[in-house]
Amino acid sequence: MLDDVVAVLACPHCGSNLDRAGNSLRCATNHVFDIARQGYVSLVSGKSRVVGDTAAMVAARAEFLDAGHYAPIADAVASAMSPVEGCVVDVGAGTGYYLARALAESDRVGVALDVSKYACRRAAKAHPRLGAVVADAWQTLPVRSGAASAVLNVFAPRNAVEMHRVLRPGGLLVVVVPNPGHLADLVSALGLLSVDERKQERLTEQLADRFDLVSQQIREFRLSLGEPAAEAVVAMGPSAWHASAEDLRSRIAALPKPVTPTASVTVAVYQRRG
């Protein structure tokens, strides 16, 4: 719930601390942010230029993740978080699936940040100690400096400057990125967007000035997807912006069943420098 994480949130306009005031959050300079009936709050500063995931994309992601297809990734995230105490901030949290798993076996609290209000509606209900906040990863994050013991970033944009700022000294950054072979059979068969061959290299370069690499592991596992699950994994990703649902559905229907692509990701743990 938001009440569990208000102490780490900051006003997106002036950076002041926020306090609960009825059904709103309020700062000392009287900026007020209404809490939606679904339990999340929007702390976007001005109009974001980033287009968040649509309701359909979020629904597809929830369906796919709740079925347990990416449970090995969630388990790897939880394992990476094992030494962490305090607050975990998930930047680009989506439905809150991975953050909820990270909170499940501890007393940690979590802040789920996502630019999509549809994602935040679901994240607000993902775990009792999770607060969901609409926020743009490319703006100043509405989190107090040094308030997070760990930052989580799974298949999401990375703002190295802001992630460094909100982490306490020595705090951990856990990043999950797809490898070039991720879902390759499905990508090839459907003509989907492929993963950049230099993705991991660019990630290292992006974080090198502010973070030290602690550990890195590749997780690979075979999926067995029926037609609905195959449709969901496509509809929840970036390829959903580039093809109609009807076209993708017809192409998936023509594939042999079950669809058995290999998921391949890198789970990297970094430590805040300075």
N, C-alpha and C positions, 0 to 999 in steps of 0.2 A: 504494500500500500504506500501511497505518497507520504503518509505520516512518518513512515520508517526512514525516509531519505530526504525530507525537507532540509535537515540540518546540513546537507552537503550541496544543496542547490544554490544558485546565484541568479540575481536579476539579469536578464539578457540585455537590458538597456544601460544600467549603471554599475553592474557588478556587485551590488549590495547583497547582503544576506536576505533570505526569504523566510517568512513565517506564515503559518496557517492562520487564516482569518475566515472562519465559516467555510463556505464553499469556494474559497479563493486562496491564492498565495499573494502576499503583499510584501514589498520591501520598505525600507525606512524612508525612501523618497516618494512613497505612495504610488509606485507602479503596481497595478493589480492584474492578476492572471486568474481567470475563472477555471475551476476544475470541471471537466466534462462529466456528464452523468455516468459515463463508462469508466471513470476513475483516473483518467490521464489528464495532463495539463500541457498546454502549448507554451513553450518558452522560446519561440523563434523571434529573433530580433529583426523587425521589418519584414519585407517580403522576400522569401527564399527563392533563388533562381533554380533550385534543384527540384525536379519533379519526383515525388515519392511514389512508391509502389501503389498500384491501383487496388481497389477492393478485391477484384478477381485474382490478381497476382498474390495478394496476401492470403486469400482463401485457399489457393492452390498450395502455397507454402505450408500453411497450417495442416492441410490434409496429408501432404507428403511427410512432413516431419512427425506429426502425431502418430503416423503408422510405423514409426521406428526405423525407417530406411537409413537415416543418417545417425542412428544411435552410436555407432563406433566413433564418430566425430565428437558427439556430445560427451562420450566417456573420456576421450582424449583431452577435451577442454577441462572437464572436471578434475582429471588427474593433474594437469598443469597448474590448476588453481589450488591444489592441496595445501601448499604452505601459506596461503593467503588468509589473513584475518581482516575484518573491517568491511569496507565498502568496495564493491566491484562496479565499475561503469562500463556498460556495453555500448560501444559506438556503432550505430547501424544495427540495432538489436533485432529488427524485424518483429516477429511474434513473441520474442522473449524465450524461445525454446532453449537455446544454449545457455543463456544466463540463468534460467530456472534450474537447469541441471547443475550449474556451478554452485547454486545456493542450496541445493537439496540436502547435502550431507554436512552442513556447517551452520553457524549462527550468522553468517555474513548477510549483509543487505545489498541490494542491487538497484542501479539506475539504468533503465533501458531507454536509450536515446535513438530516435528514428524520425526521419522527416515525414514519414507517412502516418497520417492520423489513423488510417485503417490498421496499420501494424500496431500502433500504440493502444488501440482499443483491445486488441488481443493480448498484448504484452501486459497490460494492467491486470489481467486475470491469470497470468502464467504462474505466479508464485506469491504467497502471502507477504513476503518480505521484499517484494519488487515494486518500485515506483516507475511508471512509464511517462516519458516526457517527449513531446514533439520538439525536435531540434535539428538544425542543419549542421552536419559534420564539418562544413567548410566555413562556418561562422564561429565566433567565440562560443565555446560550449558553456551552457548554463550550469556550470559546476564550479565550486570554489577551488581555488588553487591549492594543490597538495591534499585534497580531500579523499582521493581514491587510493586504496591499497593496491588495486589492480585495474587495468583497463583490458577489456575484451573486444576483439575485432574479428568477426567471422564473415568472410565473403562480402566485405563492406569497404567503403572509402576510408582512407587513413589520412588524418591531418596530424602529422608528427608533432608540430609545434603545440597544438592544443592538447594532444594526448600526454605530452611531456609535462605541460603546465598543471593539469589536473591530478597527476600522479604525485604521491609523496616521494621524497628522496628514497631511492632504493626500491621503489614500487615496480611491479611486474606488468609487462604488456604481453598479452597472449594473442597471437595473430594466426588465423587460419586462411590459407589461400589455396585455390585449386591448382593442381599441377597440369602441365600440357596434355597429359593423357586422361584427364578427368572426364568420365562419361564419353570417351572417344568414339565408341561404337555408335552410340546414339547421335552424337554430334555429326558424325560422318554420314549416317543414314538419312538424317533429316536436314542436312545442310545448315546446321545451327552455328552460332558464333563460337569460335574456338578460343582456348586460353592462350594468351601471349606466351611465347617460348621464353621470354626474358622476365616473366612476372616475378619470380623469386629474386632474380638479380636486381630488378628495379626496387623491390621492397627493401632489400638490404641497403641499397644506395640511399633510399628515402629516409631510412631510420638511422643511418650511420653516425650522424652528427650528435644525436641525443640519446641513443640507446646502445647497450652492449648485448650481443647475442649470448644467451645462456644455454639454450638447448634447441634442437631442431629434430623433428622426426617426420617421416613420411608414413601416412596411414592409407593403405589400399585394401579394398574389399569389394567382392562381387555382389551386385544387386540382382534381384529377380523381380521384375516389374510387370504387372498386368497392364492392360491398356489404360485404365484410369490413373494409375501411378505414373506411367510414362508421360501421360498428358500433363499431370501435375508438376513433374520435375521440369518440364519444358516451360509451362505457364508461369512458374514462379521465378524464372531467371530472366536475364537481359534479352534473350531471344524472343520473349513474349512481346517486346516492343516492335519487332521487325517482321512479324508474320501474323496472319489472322488465325484466330482460334479454329475456324473451320478448316483452313488449309492444313494446320498442324495435326488436327484430329484425323483427317483423311490419310495423311502420310503415316501417322502412327498406326492406324488401323491396318495398313498394308505390311507392317513389320511382323516377323515371326514372333510367336508368344511362347513363353514369357520373354520380355526384353531383358538381356543380362549384361549391361554395361559395367565396367569397373569404375568405382569411385576412387579418386586419387587426390589426396590433399597433403599439404605440409602444415604441421602445427609447430609454430616457432614461439619460443619464450624469450623475451628481451627484458633487460633491467634498466630502469631509468638512470641515466648518468647525471651526476650533479645534484 
